[in-house]
Amino acid sequence: MIIQALMYILIICCIMCLYRIYAGKTPADRAVAVDILGIIVIGFCSLLSVSTHKGFYMDIAIAWTLQSYIAVLAIAKYLEGKRFDE
Amino acid sequence: MNENIGYFFLVVGVLFNLFGCIGLHRLPDVYTRLQAAAKCATLGTCGMLFGVLMINGFGPTGMKAILAMLFILLTAPTAAQALSRAAFRSGIRSWKKHGPEESEEEREIREAS
């Protein structure tokens, strides 16, 4: 019950991030919103692992953390105007 | 361990996520938005993972939660710093209350430096 209410609140957070991706003035705004969307997905995985009593959702959370970090670093390098191997 | 403490931390983490997203929605500038976003990452999601640890105890799931928490605490400030540096170098100026043109005090500061 309480887990379901928390999931609805996180869906509202996701909608706010998607609006920022749609309406952001600069590319950096959109990059920040994509970063936060990945962080919210990690929180969603932890809520699912509590509600279903399965452990493998935490594996998904760890993998998603590292993947989101590398994606954000790549986007930052692209915004800076450099190539990826510099 | 104690389930009630775990649910308390889950609620606190979700509320921090909500406040961070409201900040992302309402604040005027990339840099201020990054400040709200870093709160959302470190306090919100790490609080939720700490709640998972409290609910499950130090079993396999709890250890995975500790590992994810460690990764988030290492990577989220680094990502925020890289994004702010990229935004500064790509020429985005910070938000001013009285419009984009600079006042006399700011011009004096810029010429003195």
N, CA and C atoms of all chains as a GROMACS GRO file, in nm:
protein
  597
    1MET      N    1   0.083  -0.120   0.000
    1MET     CA    2   0.000   0.000   0.000
    1MET      C    3   0.087   0.125   0.000
    2ILE      N    4   0.175   0.135   0.100
    2ILE     CA    5   0.261   0.255   0.108
    2ILE      C    6   0.360   0.256  -0.008
    3ILE      N    7   0.404   0.133  -0.050
    3ILE     CA    8   0.496   0.125  -0.162
    3ILE      C    9   0.429   0.176  -0.290
    4GLN      N   10   0.299   0.143  -0.304
    4GLN     CA   11   0.228   0.187  -0.424
    4GLN      C   12   0.217   0.341  -0.428
    5ALA      N   13   0.188   0.402  -0.313
    5ALA     CA   14   0.180   0.548  -0.308
    5ALA      C   15   0.315   0.611  -0.343
    6LEU      N   16   0.426   0.550  -0.291
    6LEU     CA   17   0.558   0.604  -0.322
    6LEU      C   18   0.588   0.592  -0.471
    7MET      N   19   0.541   0.481  -0.533
    7MET     CA   20   0.562   0.465  -0.678
    7MET      C   21   0.489   0.572  -0.757
    8TYR      N   22   0.365   0.608  -0.713
    8TYR     CA   23   0.295   0.715  -0.784
    8TYR      C   24   0.370   0.847  -0.772
    9ILE      N   25   0.427   0.876  -0.654
    9ILE     CA   26   0.503   1.000  -0.638
    9ILE      C   27   0.624   1.001  -0.731
   10LEU      N   28   0.691   0.883  -0.744
   10LEU     CA   29   0.808   0.878  -0.833
   10LEU      C   30   0.767   0.896  -0.979
   11ILE      N   31   0.646   0.847  -1.016
   11ILE     CA   32   0.600   0.868  -1.154
   11ILE      C   33   0.578   1.017  -1.180
   12ILE      N   34   0.526   1.090  -1.078
   12ILE     CA   35   0.512   1.235  -1.094
   12ILE      C   36   0.648   1.300  -1.116
   13CYS      N   37   0.751   1.253  -1.041
   13CYS     CA   38   0.887   1.306  -1.059
   13CYS      C   39   0.936   1.281  -1.202
   14CYS      N   40   0.909   1.160  -1.254
   14CYS     CA   41   0.951   1.129  -1.390
   14CYS      C   42   0.885   1.221  -1.491
   15ILE      N   43   0.756   1.253  -1.468
   15ILE     CA   44   0.686   1.341  -1.563
   15ILE      C   45   0.748   1.480  -1.560
   16MET      N   46   0.786   1.529  -1.438
   16MET     CA   47   0.853   1.660  -1.430
   16MET      C   48   0.984   1.659  -1.508
   17CYS      N   49   1.063   1.550  -1.494
   17CYS     CA   50   1.190   1.543  -1.566
   17CYS      C   51   1.166   1.539  -1.717
   18LEU      N   52   1.062   1.466  -1.761
   18LEU     CA   53   1.035   1.459  -1.905
   18LEU      C   54   0.993   1.595  -1.959
   19TYR      N   55   0.918   1.672  -1.876
   19TYR     CA   56   0.882   1.807  -1.920
   19TYR      C   57   1.007   1.893  -1.935
   20ARG      N   58   1.105   1.875  -1.842
   20ARG     CA   59   1.227   1.956  -1.852
   20ARG      C   60   1.309   1.916  -1.976
   21ILE      N   61   1.306   1.785  -2.010
   21ILE     CA   62   1.375   1.743  -2.131
   21ILE      C   63   1.307   1.802  -2.254
   22TYR      N   64   1.173   1.812  -2.250
   22TYR     CA   65   1.100   1.865  -2.365
   22TYR      C   66   1.121   2.015  -2.379
   23ALA      N   67   1.122   2.089  -2.267
   23ALA     CA   68   1.116   2.234  -2.274
   23ALA      C   69   1.244   2.304  -2.233
   24GLY      N   70   1.354   2.228  -2.207
   24GLY     CA   71   1.475   2.293  -2.161
   24GLY      C   72   1.532   2.391  -2.262
   25LYS      N   73   1.578   2.506  -2.212
   25LYS     CA   74   1.625   2.608  -2.306
   25LYS      C   75   1.758   2.567  -2.369
   26THR      N   76   1.849   2.516  -2.289
   26THR     CA   77   1.983   2.484  -2.339
   26THR      C   78   2.004   2.333  -2.338
   27PRO      N   79   2.103   2.283  -2.413
   27PRO     CA   80   2.132   2.139  -2.407
   27PRO      C   81   2.176   2.092  -2.270
   28ALA      N   82   2.240   2.179  -2.190
   28ALA     CA   83   2.285   2.138  -2.057
   28ALA      C   84   2.167   2.108  -1.966
   29ASP      N   85   2.056   2.184  -1.980
   29ASP     CA   86   1.935   2.154  -1.903
   29ASP      C   87   1.886   2.014  -1.931
   30ARG      N   88   1.886   1.979  -2.060
   30ARG     CA   89   1.836   1.846  -2.096
   30ARG      C   90   1.928   1.737  -2.042
   31ALA      N   91   2.060   1.764  -2.041
   31ALA     CA   92   2.153   1.664  -1.989
   31ALA      C   93   2.130   1.642  -1.839
   32VAL      N   94   2.107   1.752  -1.764
   32VAL     CA   95   2.079   1.740  -1.620
   32VAL      C   96   1.953   1.658  -1.597
   33ALA      N   97   1.849   1.684  -1.678
   33ALA     CA   98   1.723   1.612  -1.660
   33ALA      C   99   1.739   1.463  -1.690
   34VAL      N  100   1.821   1.429  -1.791
   34VAL     CA  101   1.844   1.288  -1.822
   34VAL      C  102   1.917   1.219  -1.707
   35ASP      N  103   2.014   1.290  -1.647
   35ASP     CA  104   2.086   1.237  -1.531
   35ASP      C  105   1.990   1.203  -1.418
   36ILE      N  106   1.900   1.297  -1.386
   36ILE     CA  107   1.807   1.276  -1.275
   36ILE      C  108   1.707   1.166  -1.307
   37LEU      N  109   1.671   1.152  -1.436
   37LEU     CA  110   1.580   1.043  -1.474
   37LEU      C  111   1.644   0.907  -1.444
   38GLY      N  112   1.774   0.895  -1.472
   38GLY     CA  113   1.842   0.769  -1.439
   38GLY      C  114   1.845   0.743  -1.289
   39ILE      N  115   1.868   0.849  -1.210
   39ILE     CA  116   1.871   0.834  -1.064
   39ILE      C  117   1.735   0.788  -1.012
   40ILE      N  118   1.626   0.844  -1.070
   40ILE     CA  119   1.492   0.806  -1.026
   40ILE      C  120   1.462   0.660  -1.061
   41VAL      N  121   1.514   0.612  -1.175
   41VAL     CA  122   1.494   0.472  -1.212
   41VAL      C  123   1.561   0.380  -1.109
   42ILE      N  124   1.677   0.421  -1.055
   42ILE     CA  125   1.742   0.341  -0.951
   42ILE      C  126   1.653   0.332  -0.827
   43GLY      N  127   1.592   0.444  -0.788
   43GLY     CA  128   1.499   0.442  -0.675
   43GLY      C  129   1.380   0.352  -0.701
   44PHE      N  130   1.331   0.352  -0.825
   44PHE     CA  131   1.220   0.266  -0.863
   44PHE      C  132   1.258   0.119  -0.849
   45CYS      N  133   1.381   0.085  -0.889
   45CYS     CA  134   1.428  -0.054  -0.876
   45CYS      C  135   1.429  -0.095  -0.729
   46SER      N  136   1.473  -0.004  -0.639
   46SER     CA  137   1.477  -0.043  -0.498
   46SER      C  138   1.336  -0.061  -0.442
   47LEU      N  139   1.240   0.023  -0.486
   47LEU     CA  140   1.101   0.004  -0.442
   47LEU      C  141   1.046  -0.129  -0.491
   48LEU      N  142   1.078  -0.166  -0.616
   48LEU     CA  143   1.029  -0.294  -0.669
   48LEU      C  144   1.089  -0.411  -0.593
   49SER      N  145   1.217  -0.399  -0.555
   49SER     CA  146   1.278  -0.511  -0.481
   49SER      C  147   1.217  -0.524  -0.342
   50VAL      N  148   1.171  -0.413  -0.282
   50VAL     CA  149   1.104  -0.425  -0.153
   50VAL      C  150   0.966  -0.488  -0.169
   51SER      N  151   0.892  -0.446  -0.273
   51SER     CA  152   0.753  -0.490  -0.283
   51SER      C  153   0.741  -0.634  -0.332
   52THR      N  154   0.838  -0.682  -0.413
   52THR     CA  155   0.826  -0.818  -0.465
   52THR      C  156   0.915  -0.918  -0.394
   53HIS      N  157   1.000  -0.873  -0.299
   53HIS     CA  158   1.092  -0.960  -0.223
   53HIS      C  159   1.188  -1.035  -0.314
   54LYS      N  160   1.226  -0.974  -0.427
   54LYS     CA  161   1.325  -1.034  -0.516
   54LYS      C  162   1.454  -0.953  -0.508
   55GLY      N  163   1.569  -1.020  -0.515
   55GLY     CA  164   1.695  -0.952  -0.496
   55GLY      C  165   1.757  -0.900  -0.623
   56PHE      N  166   1.714  -0.952  -0.740
   56PHE     CA  167   1.788  -0.917  -0.860
   56PHE      C  168   1.762  -0.776  -0.909
   57TYR      N  169   1.660  -0.709  -0.852
   57TYR     CA  170   1.640  -0.569  -0.890
   57TYR      C  171   1.758  -0.483  -0.846
   58MET      N  172   1.827  -0.523  -0.738
   58MET     CA  173   1.942  -0.444  -0.695
   58MET      C  174   2.059  -0.458  -0.792
   59ASP      N  175   2.070  -0.575  -0.859
   59ASP     CA  176   2.170  -0.588  -0.967
   59ASP      C  177   2.143  -0.486  -1.077
   60ILE      N  178   2.013  -0.474  -1.113
   60ILE     CA  179   1.977  -0.375  -1.216
   60ILE      C  180   2.014  -0.235  -1.169
   61ALA      N  181   1.995  -0.207  -1.038
   61ALA     CA  182   2.026  -0.074  -0.986
   61ALA      C  183   2.175  -0.043  -0.997
   62ILE      N  184   2.261  -0.142  -0.962
   62ILE     CA  185   2.406  -0.119  -0.969
   62ILE      C  186   2.448  -0.094  -1.114
   63ALA      N  187   2.400  -0.178  -1.207
   63ALA     CA  188   2.438  -0.162  -1.348
   63ALA      C  189   2.389  -0.028  -1.402
   64TRP      N  190   2.268   0.012  -1.361
   64TRP     CA  191   2.213   0.138  -1.410
   64TRP      C  192   2.292   0.257  -1.360
   65THR      N  193   2.342   0.249  -1.235
   65THR     CA  194   2.424   0.357  -1.180
   65THR      C  195   2.547   0.381  -1.267
   66LEU      N  196   2.622   0.272  -1.295
   66LEU     CA  197   2.747   0.288  -1.369
   66LEU      C  198   2.720   0.334  -1.513
   67GLN      N  199   2.615   0.279  -1.574
   67GLN     CA  200   2.584   0.315  -1.713
   67GLN      C  201   2.544   0.462  -1.722
   68SER      N  202   2.463   0.509  -1.625
   68SER     CA  203   2.418   0.648  -1.626
   68SER      C  204   2.536   0.743  -1.608
   69TYR      N  205   2.632   0.703  -1.521
   69TYR     CA  206   2.749   0.787  -1.498
   69TYR      C  207   2.831   0.804  -1.625
   70ILE      N  208   2.855   0.691  -1.695
   70ILE     CA  209   2.936   0.699  -1.818
   70ILE      C  210   2.864   0.779  -1.925
   71ALA      N  211   2.730   0.763  -1.934
   71ALA     CA  212   2.653   0.838  -2.033
   71ALA      C  213   2.661   0.987  -2.007
   72VAL      N  214   2.651   1.027  -1.878
   72VAL     CA  215   2.656   1.170  -1.846
   72VAL      C  216   2.794   1.228  -1.876
   73LEU      N  217   2.900   1.151  -1.845
   73LEU     CA  218   3.035   1.201  -1.877
   73LEU      C  219   3.052   1.219  -2.027
   74ALA      N  220   2.997   1.127  -2.107
   74ALA     CA  221   3.009   1.140  -2.253
   74ALA      C  222   2.934   1.262  -2.303
   75ILE      N  223   2.813   1.286  -2.247
   75ILE     CA  224   2.736   1.404  -2.289
   75ILE      C  225   2.809   1.532  -2.252
   76ALA      N  226   2.872   1.533  -2.131
   76ALA     CA  227   2.944   1.652  -2.088
   76ALA      C  228   3.062   1.681  -2.180
   77LYS      N  229   3.132   1.574  -2.220
   77LYS     CA  230   3.246   1.592  -2.311
   77LYS      C  231   3.198   1.646  -2.446
   78TYR      N  232   3.082   1.599  -2.491
   78TYR     CA  233   3.028   1.646  -2.618
   78TYR      C  234   2.986   1.792  -2.609
   79LEU      N  235   2.927   1.832  -2.495
   79LEU     CA  236   2.886   1.971  -2.479
   79LEU      C  237   3.005   2.064  -2.476
   80GLU      N  238   3.117   2.013  -2.423
   80GLU     CA  239   3.236   2.096  -2.414
   80GLU      C  240   3.298   2.121  -2.550
   81GLY      N  241   3.257   2.045  -2.650
   81GLY     CA  242   3.309   2.064  -2.784
   81GLY      C  243   3.434   1.984  -2.814
   82LYS      N  244   3.461   1.884  -2.731
   82LYS     CA  245   3.579   1.802  -2.756
   82LYS      C  246   3.538   1.672  -2.824
   83ARG      N  247   3.639   1.600  -2.874
   83ARG     CA  248   3.613   1.465  -2.923
   83ARG      C  249   3.622   1.368  -2.805
   84PHE      N  250   3.577   1.245  -2.827
   84PHE     CA  251   3.567   1.152  -2.715
   84PHE      C  252   3.702   1.097  -2.673
   85ASP      N  253   3.806   1.105  -2.758
   85ASP     CA  254   3.934   1.045  -2.720
   85ASP      C  255   4.033   1.150  -2.671
   86GLU      N  256   3.989   1.271  -2.645
   86GLU     CA  257   4.080   1.372  -2.591
   86GLU      C  258   4.082   1.363  -2.440
   87MET      N  259   1.640  -0.611   0.932
   87MET     CA  260   1.644  -0.546   1.062
   87MET      C  261   1.506  -0.490   1.093
   88ASN      N  262   1.500  -0.365   1.138
   88ASN     CA  263   1.369  -0.309   1.174
   88ASN      C  264   1.299  -0.257   1.048
   89GLU      N  265   1.180  -0.308   1.020
   89GLU     CA  266   1.112  -0.271   0.897
   89GLU      C  267   1.057  -0.130   0.903
   90ASN      N  268   1.018  -0.085   1.022
   90ASN     CA  269   0.957   0.048   1.030
   90ASN      C  270   1.059   0.156   0.997
   91ILE      N  271   1.183   0.138   1.046
   91ILE     CA  272   1.289   0.235   1.013
   91ILE      C  273   1.314   0.234   0.863
   92GLY      N  274   1.309   0.116   0.800
   92GLY     CA  275   1.331   0.106   0.657
   92GLY      C  276   1.225   0.179   0.577
   93TYR      N  277   1.097   0.162   0.618
   93TYR     CA  278   0.991   0.233   0.546
   93TYR      C  279   1.002   0.384   0.567
   94PHE      N  280   1.045   0.424   0.688
   94PHE     CA  281   1.064   0.568   0.713
   94PHE      C  282   1.169   0.625   0.618
   95PHE      N  283   1.281   0.550   0.600
   95PHE     CA  284   1.385   0.602   0.511
   95PHE      C  285   1.339   0.601   0.366
   96LEU      N  286   1.256   0.503   0.328
   96LEU     CA  287   1.201   0.503   0.191
   96LEU      C  288   1.116   0.628   0.167
   97VAL      N  289   1.031   0.663   0.264
   97VAL     CA  290   0.945   0.781   0.248
   97VAL      C  291   1.029   0.908   0.240
   98VAL      N  292   1.133   0.917   0.326
   98VAL     CA  293   1.217   1.037   0.325
   98VAL      C  294   1.289   1.050   0.191
   99GLY      N  295   1.338   0.936   0.138
   99GLY     CA  296   1.408   0.942   0.010
   99GLY      C  297   1.318   0.983  -0.104
  100VAL      N  298   1.195   0.930  -0.104
  100VAL     CA  299   1.102   0.968  -0.212
  100VAL      C  300   1.066   1.115  -0.202
  101LEU      N  301   1.052   1.166  -0.076
  101LEU     CA  302   1.020   1.308  -0.063
  101LEU      C  303   1.136   1.394  -0.112
  102PHE      N  304   1.261   1.352  -0.083
  102PHE     CA  305   1.375   1.429  -0.135
  102PHE      C  306   1.378   1.427  -0.287
  103ASN      N  307   1.343   1.310  -0.347
  103ASN     CA  308   1.337   1.303  -0.493
  103ASN      C  309   1.232   1.400  -0.547
  104LEU      N  310   1.117   1.405  -0.479
  104LEU     CA  311   1.010   1.494  -0.524
  104LEU      C  312   1.054   1.640  -0.517
  105PHE      N  313   1.121   1.677  -0.405
  105PHE     CA  314   1.164   1.818  -0.392
  105PHE      C  315   1.272   1.852  -0.495
  106GLY      N  316   1.361   1.756  -0.520
  106GLY     CA  317   1.463   1.781  -0.622
  106GLY      C  318   1.401   1.802  -0.759
  107CYS      N  319   1.297   1.724  -0.791
  107CYS     CA  320   1.235   1.740  -0.922
  107CYS      C  321   1.155   1.868  -0.931
  108ILE      N  322   1.095   1.912  -0.817
  108ILE     CA  323   1.028   2.042  -0.819
  108ILE      C  324   1.130   2.153  -0.843
  109GLY      N  325   1.249   2.139  -0.783
  109GLY     CA  326   1.355   2.236  -0.807
  109GLY      C  327   1.400   2.235  -0.952
  110LEU      N  328   1.410   2.114  -1.009
  110LEU     CA  329   1.448   2.102  -1.150
  110LEU      C  330   1.344   2.169  -1.240
  111HIS      N  331   1.219   2.166  -1.195
  111HIS     CA  332   1.111   2.224  -1.275
  111HIS      C  333   1.106   2.375  -1.261
  112ARG      N  334   1.136   2.430  -1.142
  112ARG     CA  335   1.104   2.569  -1.114
  112ARG      C  336   1.224   2.662  -1.122
  113LEU      N  337   1.346   2.614  -1.097
  113LEU     CA  338   1.460   2.705  -1.087
  113LEU      C  339   1.498   2.759  -1.225
  114PRO      N  340   1.562   2.876  -1.231
  114PRO     CA  341   1.573   2.947  -1.358
  114PRO      C  342   1.694   2.913  -1.445
  115ASP      N  343   1.787   2.832  -1.398
  115ASP     CA  344   1.920   2.837  -1.456
  115ASP      C  345   1.980   2.697  -1.451
  116VAL      N  346   2.080   2.670  -1.536
  116VAL     CA  347   2.142   2.537  -1.536
  116VAL      C  348   2.211   2.508  -1.403
  117TYR      N  349   2.281   2.608  -1.350
  117TYR     CA  350   2.364   2.584  -1.231
  117TYR      C  351   2.277   2.562  -1.107
  118THR      N  352   2.172   2.642  -1.094
  118THR     CA  353   2.082   2.621  -0.979
  118THR      C  354   2.008   2.488  -0.993
  119ARG      N  355   1.973   2.453  -1.117
  119ARG     CA  356   1.907   2.324  -1.137
  119ARG      C  357   2.000   2.209  -1.102
  120LEU      N  358   2.129   2.226  -1.132
  120LEU     CA  359   2.226   2.122  -1.096
  120LEU      C  360   2.236   2.106  -0.945
  121GLN      N  361   2.223   2.216  -0.873
  121GLN     CA  362   2.228   2.209  -0.727
  121GLN      C  363   2.111   2.127  -0.675
  122ALA      N  364   1.989   2.153  -0.726
  122ALA     CA  365   1.873   2.075  -0.684
  122ALA      C  366   1.890   1.929  -0.724
  123ALA      N  367   1.949   1.905  -0.841
  123ALA     CA  368   1.961   1.769  -0.891
  123ALA      C  369   2.059   1.687  -0.809
  124ALA      N  370   2.166   1.751  -0.759
  124ALA     CA  371   2.262   1.676  -0.678
  124ALA      C  372   2.200   1.634  -0.544
  125LYS      N  373   2.114   1.722  -0.487
  125LYS     CA  374   2.040   1.682  -0.366
  125LYS      C  375   1.955   1.559  -0.396
  126CYS      N  376   1.887   1.563  -0.510
  126CYS     CA  377   1.799   1.452  -0.548
  126CYS      C  378   1.878   1.322  -0.556
  127ALA      N  379   1.998   1.327  -0.612
  127ALA     CA  380   2.076   1.204  -0.628
  127ALA      C  381   2.127   1.152  -0.495
  128THR      N  382   2.200   1.237  -0.421
  128THR     CA  383   2.270   1.185  -0.304
  128THR      C  384   2.174   1.156  -0.189
  129LEU      N  385   2.093   1.255  -0.149
  129LEU     CA  386   2.007   1.233  -0.033
  129LEU      C  387   1.889   1.146  -0.066
  130GLY      N  388   1.822   1.171  -0.181
  130GLY     CA  389   1.700   1.098  -0.212
  130GLY      C  390   1.724   0.951  -0.237
  131THR      N  391   1.803   0.920  -0.341
  131THR     CA  392   1.817   0.780  -0.379
  131THR      C  393   1.903   0.703  -0.280
  132CYS      N  394   2.005   0.770  -0.219
  132CYS     CA  395   2.081   0.698  -0.117
  132CYS      C  396   1.996   0.672   0.006
  133GLY      N  397   1.902   0.762   0.039
  133GLY     CA  398   1.811   0.733   0.148
  133GLY      C  399   1.723   0.613   0.120
  134MET      N  400   1.676   0.602  -0.006
  134MET     CA  401   1.592   0.488  -0.041
  134MET      C  402   1.672   0.358  -0.034
  135LEU      N  403   1.797   0.360  -0.081
  135LEU     CA  404   1.878   0.237  -0.076
  135LEU      C  405   1.911   0.201   0.069
  136PHE      N  406   1.927   0.303   0.156
  136PHE     CA  407   1.949   0.274   0.297
  136PHE      C  408   1.825   0.211   0.360
  137GLY      N  409   1.706   0.254   0.314
  137GLY     CA  410   1.584   0.191   0.360
  137GLY      C  411   1.576   0.045   0.319
  138VAL      N  412   1.620   0.014   0.196
  138VAL     CA  413   1.623  -0.126   0.150
  138VAL      C  414   1.718  -0.208   0.237
  139LEU      N  415   1.833  -0.148   0.272
  139LEU     CA  416   1.928  -0.216   0.360
  139LEU      C  417   1.866  -0.244   0.496
  140MET      N  418   1.791  -0.145   0.550
  140MET     CA  419   1.728  -0.164   0.680
  140MET      C  420   1.619  -0.270   0.677
  141ILE      N  421   1.547  -0.280   0.566
  141ILE     CA  422   1.440  -0.379   0.558
  141ILE      C  423   1.497  -0.519   0.543
  142ASN      N  424   1.598  -0.536   0.457
  142ASN     CA  425   1.646  -0.670   0.424
  142ASN      C  426   1.757  -0.720   0.517
  143GLY      N  427   1.821  -0.632   0.593
  143GLY     CA  428   1.933  -0.676   0.675
  143GLY      C  429   2.058  -0.697   0.591
  144PHE      N  430   2.163  -0.751   0.653
  144PHE     CA  431   2.290  -0.765   0.582
  144PHE      C  432   2.296  -0.897   0.504
  145GLY      N  433   2.191  -0.925   0.428
  145GLY     CA  434   2.195  -1.041   0.340
  145GLY      C  435   2.253  -1.002   0.206
  146PRO      N  436   2.230  -1.083   0.102
  146PRO     CA  437   2.278  -1.048  -0.032
  146PRO      C  438   2.215  -0.920  -0.085
  147THR      N  439   2.084  -0.903  -0.065
  147THR     CA  440   2.018  -0.782  -0.115
  147THR      C  441   2.070  -0.657  -0.045
  148GLY      N  442   2.091  -0.666   0.087
  148GLY     CA  443   2.142  -0.552   0.160
  148GLY      C  444   2.283  -0.514   0.116
  149MET      N  445   2.364  -0.617   0.088
  149MET     CA  446   2.501  -0.587   0.042
  149MET      C  447   2.500  -0.521  -0.096
  150LYS      N  448   2.407  -0.567  -0.182
  150LYS     CA  449   2.396  -0.500  -0.313
  150LYS      C  450   2.350  -0.356  -0.296
  151ALA      N  451   2.264  -0.331  -0.198
  151ALA     CA  452   2.220  -0.193  -0.172
  151ALA      C  453   2.336  -0.107  -0.125
  152ILE      N  454   2.422  -0.164  -0.039
  152ILE     CA  455   2.540  -0.088   0.007
  152ILE      C  456   2.630  -0.055  -0.112
  153LEU      N  457   2.647  -0.153  -0.202
  153LEU     CA  458   2.734  -0.132  -0.319
  153LEU      C  459   2.678  -0.022  -0.410
  154ALA      N  460   2.546  -0.027  -0.434
  154ALA     CA  461   2.484   0.076  -0.518
  154ALA      C  462   2.495   0.213  -0.453
  155MET      N  463   2.480   0.218  -0.317
  155MET     CA  464   2.493   0.344  -0.246
  155MET      C  465   2.634   0.401  -0.260
  156LEU      N  466   2.734   0.313  -0.249
  156LEU     CA  467   2.874   0.356  -0.264
  156LEU      C  468   2.898   0.413  -0.405
  157PHE      N  469   2.846   0.343  -0.506
  157PHE     CA  470   2.865   0.392  -0.643
  157PHE      C  471   2.798   0.526  -0.663
  158ILE      N  472   2.677   0.542  -0.608
  158ILE     CA  473   2.607   0.671  -0.627
  158ILE      C  474   2.683   0.782  -0.557
  159LEU      N  475   2.733   0.755  -0.434
  159LEU     CA  476   2.806   0.860  -0.362
  159LEU      C  477   2.937   0.895  -0.432
  160LEU      N  478   2.995   0.798  -0.506
  160LEU     CA  479   3.118   0.831  -0.580
  160LEU      C  480   3.086   0.906  -0.709
  161THR      N  481   2.982   0.862  -0.783
  161THR     CA  482   2.967   0.910  -0.920
  161THR      C  483   2.880   1.035  -0.933
  162ALA      N  484   2.780   1.055  -0.845
  162ALA     CA  485   2.687   1.165  -0.868
  162ALA      C  486   2.753   1.303  -0.856
  163PRO      N  487   2.839   1.332  -0.755
  163PRO     CA  488   2.904   1.463  -0.753
  163PRO      C  489   3.001   1.483  -0.870
  164THR      N  490   3.065   1.373  -0.912
  164THR     CA  491   3.157   1.386  -1.026
  164THR      C  492   3.081   1.422  -1.153
  165ALA      N  493   2.966   1.357  -1.173
  165ALA     CA  494   2.886   1.387  -1.292
  165ALA      C  495   2.834   1.530  -1.289
  166ALA      N  496   2.792   1.576  -1.168
  166ALA     CA  497   2.742   1.713  -1.158
  166ALA      C  498   2.852   1.814  -1.187
  167GLN      N  499   2.974   1.787  -1.138
  167GLN     CA  500   3.086   1.878  -1.164
  167GLN      C  501   3.121   1.881  -1.312
  168ALA      N  502   3.121   1.763  -1.378
  168ALA     CA  503   3.154   1.758  -1.520
  168ALA      C  504   3.049   1.833  -1.602
  169LEU      N  505   2.921   1.817  -1.564
  169LEU     CA  506   2.815   1.886  -1.638
  169LEU      C  507   2.824   2.036  -1.621
  170SER      N  508   2.855   2.084  -1.497
  170SER     CA  509   2.861   2.229  -1.477
  170SER      C  510   2.981   2.288  -1.549
  171ARG      N  511   3.094   2.214  -1.552
  171ARG     CA  512   3.210   2.265  -1.625
  171ARG      C  513   3.183   2.271  -1.775
  172ALA      N  514   3.113   2.168  -1.826
  172ALA     CA  515   3.080   2.168  -1.969
  172ALA      C  516   2.986   2.283  -2.002
  173ALA      N  517   2.888   2.310  -1.912
  173ALA     CA  518   2.794   2.420  -1.938
  173ALA      C  519   2.867   2.553  -1.936
  174PHE      N  520   2.964   2.569  -1.841
  174PHE     CA  521   3.037   2.695  -1.834
  174PHE      C  522   3.124   2.715  -1.957
  175ARG      N  523   3.190   2.607  -2.003
  175ARG     CA  524   3.279   2.621  -2.119
  175ARG      C  525   3.203   2.633  -2.249
  176SER      N  526   3.078   2.588  -2.253
  176SER     CA  527   3.003   2.605  -2.377
  176SER      C  528   2.933   2.740  -2.380
  177GLY      N  529   2.963   2.828  -2.283
  177GLY     CA  530   2.922   2.967  -2.295
  177GLY      C  531   2.787   3.000  -2.236
  178ILE      N  532   2.733   2.916  -2.146
  178ILE     CA  533   2.606   2.949  -2.082
  178ILE      C  534   2.635   3.040  -1.964
  179ARG      N  535   2.568   3.157  -1.962
  179ARG     CA  536   2.593   3.250  -1.851
  179ARG      C  537   2.493   3.226  -1.741
  180SER      N  538   2.533   3.263  -1.619
  180SER     CA  539   2.446   3.238  -1.506
  180SER      C  540   2.333   3.340  -1.504
  181TRP      N  541   2.226   3.302  -1.434
  181TRP     CA  542   2.104   3.381  -1.434
  181TRP      C  543   2.119   3.504  -1.348
  182LYS      N  544   2.069   3.618  -1.398
  182LYS     CA  545   2.067   3.741  -1.319
  182LYS      C  546   1.924   3.784  -1.296
  183LYS      N  547   1.901   3.845  -1.180
  183LYS     CA  548   1.763   3.881  -1.148
  183LYS      C  549   1.711   3.994  -1.235
  184HIS      N  550   1.800   4.086  -1.273
  184HIS     CA  551   1.756   4.206  -1.345
  184HIS      C  552   1.789   4.196  -1.493
  185GLY      N  553   1.772   4.078  -1.551
  185GLY     CA  554   1.791   4.069  -1.694
  185GLY      C  555   1.933   4.031  -1.732
  186PRO      N  556   1.955   4.001  -1.859
  186PRO     CA  557   2.086   3.951  -1.900
  186PRO      C  558   2.195   4.056  -1.906
  187GLU      N  559   2.161   4.184  -1.921
  187GLU     CA  560   2.269   4.284  -1.930
  187GLU      C  561   2.326   4.310  -1.791
  188GLU      N  562   2.456   4.336  -1.786
  188GLU     CA  563   2.521   4.345  -1.656
  188GLU      C  564   2.511   4.487  -1.600
  189SER      N  565   2.506   4.496  -1.467
  189SER     CA  566   2.496   4.628  -1.403
  189SER      C  567   2.636   4.688  -1.394
  190GLU      N  568   2.643   4.809  -1.338
  190GLU     CA  569   2.773   4.877  -1.334
  190GLU      C  570   2.871   4.812  -1.238
  191GLU      N  571   2.816   4.766  -1.124
  191GLU     CA  572   2.903   4.700  -1.026
  191GLU      C  573   2.968   4.576  -1.088
  192GLU      N  574   2.887   4.499  -1.160
  192GLU     CA  575   2.942   4.377  -1.219
  192GLU      C  576   3.046   4.409  -1.326
  193ARG      N  577   3.022   4.517  -1.401
  193ARG     CA  578   3.121   4.552  -1.503
  193ARG      C  579   3.252   4.597  -1.438
  194GLU      N  580   3.240   4.671  -1.327
  194GLU     CA  581   3.362   4.710  -1.255
  194GLU      C  582   3.438   4.588  -1.205
  195ILE      N  583   3.363   4.491  -1.150
  195ILE     CA  584   3.429   4.369  -1.102
  195ILE      C  585   3.497   4.296  -1.216
  196ARG      N  586   3.427   4.290  -1.331
  196ARG     CA  587   3.484   4.214  -1.443
  196ARG      C  588   3.608   4.285  -1.499
  197GLU      N  589   3.603   4.421  -1.503
  197GLU     CA  590   3.719   4.491  -1.557
  197GLU      C  591   3.837   4.490  -1.460
  198ALA      N  592   3.806   4.485  -1.330
  198ALA     CA  593   3.915   4.482  -1.232
  198ALA      C  594   3.987   4.349  -1.231
  199SER      N  595   3.912   4.241  -1.261
  199SER     CA  596   3.973   4.108  -1.252
  199SER      C  597   4.055   4.078  -1.377
   0.00000   0.00000   0.00000
